[in-house]
Amino acid sequence: MAFPATWLDLREPADRQARDGALLQKAATAAGPCPLIVDLGCGTGATMRAMSGLLPGGAHWRMVDSDPDLLARIPAGDGITLHPGDLGDQARLPLDGATMVTASALLDLCPAYWIADLAVELATRSLPFYAALTFDGAMEWHPELPGDAAVTAAFNRHQQGDKGLGAASGPEAATHAVELFDAAGFVVHSAPSAWQLGPDQRELQVELLQGIATAAAEAGCEATKTWLQSRIAAIAKGACRVGHTDMLALPPRAA
Ligand SMILES: C[S@@+](CC[C@H](N)C(=O)[O-])C[C@H]1O[C@@H](n2cnc3c(N)ncnc32)[C@H](O)[C@@H]1O
């Protein structure tokens, strides 16, 4: 599944605003005095940028993604290495020597088995895991419009389709991740990190609505075209909330 850099650029300020600040700070601390962080599904490096001011100087990053166009936008060198590859093969993840693993806007694309395997692997290595901005299935608009609930339900069904690693966790990812990392022995902290979008974020909202409508139509929802037109028309005087969850899983030694 491809994520255009234009979409990642568009969402990054909203993501930055939505991240739970206390959890982000706690994650930066958990990375230790000489951080070597492996960012899974790094895209163009949003998590690295979000954490950069909070880490001690000299932090190293290993950026893992299957999309070479996104990796090409990351300035490699100076402690940053690029690792093109598929996350499906967890045995090949560059985890040796790492002090922390991160991800953002990724877990809802991943099947429960993949999250469970990752939890076991990171527990074996006693590595903290910071996973931000996992979509939780909740979308609300004001004013409400007919079709909101049906489109949301269809979109969430679509989110549970195969995004490359098998049937994705979609809206259940955040809950699954907390349970699976807890079961693997981590001390798990989580916090809401919803997007709260207003008329000022029109471009992001239009792109978001188009993506939702396309996915909902693919999942069998009818009348998404009318819904999309009405929703776009309502942006100027409305508000939108998209639910996300941030999670920090700490191995017992770091909790
Ligand atoms: C929604 S984007 C998030 C990107 C970035 N973490 C951010 O917050 O802006 C999901 C990222 O995961 C990557 N990705 C998805 N499935 C993957 C897989 N199986 N192997 C490697 N990367 C994958 C995509 O290429 C994309 O960069």
The ligand as a Tripos MOL2 file, in Angstrom:
@<TRIPOS>MOLECULE
LIG
   27    29     1     0     0
SMALL
NO_CHARGES

@<TRIPOS>ATOM
      1 C1          0.7920    5.9510    7.2390 C.3       1 LIG1
      2 S1          2.4410    5.8750    6.7450 S.3       1 LIG1
      3 C2          3.2700    6.5530    8.1740 C.3       1 LIG1
      4 C3          4.6510    7.0610    7.8700 C.3       1 LIG1
      5 C4          5.3660    7.7290    9.0380 C.3       1 LIG1
      6 N1          5.5930    6.8040   10.1230 N.3       1 LIG1
      7 C5          4.5880    8.9270    9.5070 C.2       1 LIG1
      8 O1          4.0810    8.9260   10.6300 O.co2     1 LIG1
      9 O2          4.5010    9.8930    8.7270 O.co2     1 LIG1
     10 C6          2.8470    4.1420    6.8620 C.3       1 LIG1
     11 C7          4.2640    3.8450    6.4320 C.3       1 LIG1
     12 O3          4.5190    2.4540    6.6220 O.3       1 LIG1
     13 C8          5.1800    1.9430    5.4830 C.3       1 LIG1
     14 N2          4.8160    0.5360    5.3580 N.ar      1 LIG1
     15 C9          3.5750    0.0180    5.3130 C.ar      1 LIG1
     16 N3          3.6240   -1.3180    5.2010 N.ar      1 LIG1
     17 C10         4.9490   -1.6440    5.1690 C.ar      1 LIG1
     18 C11         5.6490   -2.8740    5.0750 C.ar      1 LIG1
     19 N4          5.0130   -4.0430    4.9850 N.pl3     1 LIG1
     20 N5          6.9930   -2.8310    5.0740 N.ar      1 LIG1
     21 C12         7.6630   -1.6550    5.1910 C.ar      1 LIG1
     22 N6          7.0500   -0.4600    5.2860 N.ar      1 LIG1
     23 C13         5.7040   -0.4620    5.2800 C.ar      1 LIG1
     24 C14         4.6560    2.7860    4.3230 C.3       1 LIG1
     25 O4          5.5340    2.7750    3.2140 O.3       1 LIG1
     26 C15         4.5290    4.1580    4.9720 C.3       1 LIG1
     27 O5          5.7220    4.8830    4.8650 O.3       1 LIG1
@<TRIPOS>BOND
     1     1     2 1
     2     2     3 1
     3     2    10 1
     4     3     4 1
     5     4     5 1
     6     5     6 1
     7     5     7 1
     8     7     8 2
     9     7     9 1
    10    10    11 1
    11    11    12 1
    12    11    26 1
    13    12    13 1
    14    13    14 1
    15    13    24 1
    16    14    15 ar
    17    14    23 ar
    18    15    16 ar
    19    16    17 ar
    20    17    18 ar
    21    17    23 ar
    22    18    19 1
    23    18    20 ar
    24    20    21 ar
    25    21    22 ar
    26    22    23 ar
    27    24    25 1
    28    24    26 1
    29    26    27 1
@<TRIPOS>SUBSTRUCTURE
     1 LIG1         1 GROUP 0 **** ****
